[in-house]
């Protein structure tokens, strides 16, 4: 994700546009995804929620793993660079 995308995600969580009780941004080593954790989640409906997560990625962007740490820090206003 880019700095601009992370800024939008930060603002969306802060404003409640993205519900913190329903969504988690998951980071892995090489990638990431949106994971729905809301009260109506069930394993039987996992495919439906996977599709919702895909839609969140299309709307807000999807993490590129640990390399996004610099972009995320910059979005939060922290000067950062990769070593």
RAFENVEN-V186150 format. One record per helix or strand. SS is the DSSP state (H for helix, E for strand). FROM is the first residue (numbers start at 1). TO is the last residue. If there is no record, write none. Layout:
SS,FROM,TO + SS,FROM,TO
//
This chain:
H,3,15 + E,23,27 + E,32,36 + H,43,60 + H,65,75
//
